[in-house]
Amino acid sequence: MIRVDAVWLCTQPLDMRAGTDATLARVVQVFGSARPHHAYVFANKRSTRLKVLVHDGIGIWLAARRLHQGRFTWPGGGCGAPQSLTREQLDALVLGLPWQRVGEAGVIGLT
């Protein structure tokens, strides 16, 4: 339904009370701008909730997801640089699966 060409994960936690405007301001602060057809993913400190902001070229979409059990797999530390994800990794992340194992990172081969 919404075209997403690139996915960006912010490793710093977001206050989940933030609405669309506050989350958009955070995207601009962390990434410099909100680009059309890009998704920006944030989690709370405990990694039990996610917010995804997508700029579709016309307006802003903001989606939230909460796990009732467990945590989202999230990069540790919270002070690292934003990371790029593939669409497949985003799909795994939203389901609560270990998204780091999807794609090239999960390939088994000879070194």
Backbone torsions as a table, in degrees:
resi	resn	phi	psi	omega
1	MET	NA	-40.5	178.7
2	ILE	-113.8	126.5	178.2
3	ARG	-74.2	128.4	177.5
4	VAL	-128.5	114.2	-179.8
5	ASP	-93.2	-27.0	-179.0
6	ALA	-146.3	146.8	180.0
7	VAL	-124.5	131.5	-179.2
8	TRP	-123.9	133.3	-178.3
9	LEU	-110.5	124.7	176.2
10	CYS	-93.7	124.7	-176.1
11	THR	-81.1	-14.2	178.1
12	GLN	-84.2	139.0	-177.1
13	PRO	-68.1	153.6	178.0
14	LEU	-119.0	139.9	173.6
15	ASP	-69.2	118.1	-174.8
16	MET	-70.3	-6.4	173.4
17	ARG	-77.4	-11.5	-178.4
18	ALA	-63.2	132.2	176.5
19	GLY	-89.1	-164.1	-176.9
20	THR	-61.1	-48.2	-176.8
21	ASP	-65.9	-43.5	179.5
22	ALA	-66.5	-38.9	178.3
23	THR	-68.0	-39.9	176.2
24	LEU	-62.4	-41.2	177.3
25	ALA	-61.9	-38.0	177.8
26	ARG	-66.3	-39.8	176.9
27	VAL	-59.8	-47.0	-179.8
28	VAL	-63.9	-38.8	178.7
29	GLN	-63.9	-45.9	-174.9
30	VAL	-81.0	-42.4	-172.0
31	PHE	-104.6	-8.1	178.9
32	GLY	92.9	-29.9	178.8
33	SER	-168.8	164.0	173.9
34	ALA	-106.9	108.6	-175.6
35	ARG	-88.7	145.0	178.1
36	PRO	-59.9	139.9	177.2
37	HIS	66.0	26.6	173.7
38	HIS	-115.1	142.6	177.4
39	ALA	-109.6	138.4	-179.6
40	TYR	-120.8	123.4	-172.3
41	VAL	-112.5	131.7	178.4
42	PHE	-129.3	154.5	174.6
43	ALA	-129.8	163.1	173.3
44	ASN	-82.0	177.8	-177.0
45	LYS	-59.7	-37.2	-177.6
46	ARG	-86.5	-3.9	-179.3
47	SER	60.2	34.6	176.8
48	THR	-104.0	-9.8	-179.9
49	ARG	-136.0	145.9	177.1
50	LEU	-124.0	151.1	166.4
51	LYS	-130.2	136.3	178.4
52	VAL	-124.0	121.9	176.9
53	LEU	-107.5	129.9	178.6
54	VAL	-126.5	128.8	172.8
55	HIS	-96.5	115.0	-175.2
56	ASP	-93.0	9.3	-179.5
57	GLY	96.7	-18.7	179.7
58	ILE	-120.3	-43.5	-177.8
59	GLY	-147.6	-168.9	-176.1
60	ILE	-116.9	136.5	173.3
61	TRP	-111.5	136.8	176.0
62	LEU	-130.7	120.9	-179.8
63	ALA	-119.9	147.9	178.6
64	ALA	-127.5	149.3	177.6
65	ARG	-141.7	138.4	179.0
66	ARG	-128.7	134.8	174.0
67	LEU	-91.7	135.2	177.3
68	HIS	-82.1	-26.3	176.6
69	GLN	-136.6	145.1	177.3
70	GLY	78.6	-169.3	-177.7
71	ARG	-136.9	156.3	171.9
72	PHE	-72.8	143.9	176.2
73	THR	-73.2	117.5	-172.7
74	TRP	-132.9	142.2	177.5
75	PRO	-58.4	138.9	-177.3
76	GLY	-75.8	164.4	174.1
77	GLY	93.1	-46.7	179.8
78	GLY	74.0	4.9	-178.2
79	CYS	-121.8	7.8	-178.8
80	GLY	-80.4	173.0	178.9
81	ALA	-72.1	152.6	175.5
82	PRO	-57.1	149.5	-177.8
83	GLN	-117.6	150.2	174.8
84	SER	-92.8	139.5	177.1
85	LEU	-122.9	155.6	171.0
86	THR	-85.4	166.6	178.1
87	ARG	-62.5	-36.8	178.5
88	GLU	-64.9	-39.1	177.6
89	GLN	-66.1	-38.9	176.3
90	LEU	-61.9	-44.5	178.8
91	ASP	-58.6	-42.6	178.9
92	ALA	-67.7	-42.6	179.9
93	LEU	-59.0	-47.0	-178.0
94	VAL	-63.0	-30.3	177.6
95	LEU	-80.9	-8.3	-178.7
96	GLY	87.7	14.8	-179.5
97	LEU	-89.9	161.9	178.7
98	PRO	-72.7	88.9	-173.8
99	TRP	-65.0	-21.4	-179.9
100	GLN	-65.5	-20.1	-178.7
101	ARG	-88.7	-4.7	-178.0
102	VAL	-86.8	138.2	177.4
103	GLY	86.6	-145.5	-175.6
104	GLU	-61.3	-30.7	-178.1
105	ALA	-67.5	-22.9	-178.7
106	GLY	-97.7	4.9	-178.5
107	VAL	-74.1	135.5	175.6
108	ILE	-106.6	128.9	-179.1
109	GLY	-161.1	-177.3	177.7
110	LEU	-85.5	142.7	178.8
111	THR	-98.4	NA	NA
